[in-house]
Amino acid sequence: MPITVRMDADSELFKAIGDATRRTILDELIDRDGQTLFEICGRLAMKHGLASTRQAISQHLAVLEQAGLVHTRRQGRYKFHHIDTGPLRSIVERWPIDREEPNP
């Protein structure tokens, strides 16, 4: 009998934050929200020594956007990336930090 794996609603979120480069991109957007792809690539290279191509960073941003962690806004020729930490609430709700200790 084949084994089936249930994909929960958070699978895209866990995939998105499971990669170190994507977590670094989120860190940079927390530090300075509303950056263009060019700005993000520059900050990753200068601050973190990440020499990823623009295409690779663009693909990382697409994964983050699919998970709801990044939203984009177009203004003229520019596309600005904004962080949205709202989806991370599902992790805290799933595994609460402040919970009662079990009775011994």
N, C-alpha and C positions, 0 to 999 in steps of 0.2 A: 504494500500500500504506500503511495507516495506521501511524503511529508509536505504539508503546506505551512507556510509562514504567513501569519497575519501582519499586514503592513498597517501600522497605526498612523494616526494623523500627524504625529511628530516625526515620522521617519525623514522627511525632507529637512526638518530643523536639525536633527542629529547629524545628518549627512553634511549639512552646511557648516556646522561648528566643529565637525570632526577633522577638519583640515587646518593645519597650522597657518598657512598663508591666508586663508579666509578669516581666521581669528585675528590675524595681524591687520587685515583690511578693516575689520570691525573696530579694532583698537584705534586705528587712524581716523575713522569716521567719528568715533567718540571724542577724540582729541580735537578734530576740526570737521564738523559736519558740512555737507553740501559741496563736496569736491568733484572735480571732473576726473575722467580717466587719466588724463595727463598728470594732474596733480597727485593722484593716488600712486601712480607708477613712480613718480619722482620721490615721493616720501618713502615708499617702500625701498627704493634703491639707496637713498641717502641715509635714512635712519636705521634700516634693518639689513642692508646689504643684499636685498633680494633683487636679482637681475632677471626677473621674469619678463617675458614679452608683453606688449600691450594686449595682444590677443589672449594670452594666458590669464592676465588680470581681468580682462573683460569676461572671460568664461567663469572665473571665480565670482565676479559680481553677478553674473546671471544665476548662479546657484544660490547666492545669498538673496537675490531678488525673488527667486522661486519659493524660497523658504519664508518670505515675508520680512526678512531682516533688513533689506535695503529697498528703498523706493527711489525712483528717478523722476526728475523734473527737467523738461526741455525749456531752454530759454535761448532763442535764436539758434545759433549753430552749436551751442553747448548743451551737454547733458550732465546734470548735477545729481550726485548720489547722496542720499540721506539715510541714516540709520534709523531703524525702528526696533526697539528692544521689546515691544509688546509680545511677540511670539515666545520670548524666553519665559514669560509668566507660566506657560504650560509646564515647564520643567519644575518650577517651584511648587506649582499646584500638584503635580504628580508625586514629587518627593519633597514634602515640606521641610523647611529648615527648622522652624520652631514647632516642635511637636512634643507631646508628653512622653516622658521616659516610661518604659514598661515597668510594671511592679515586679519586684523580685519574688 
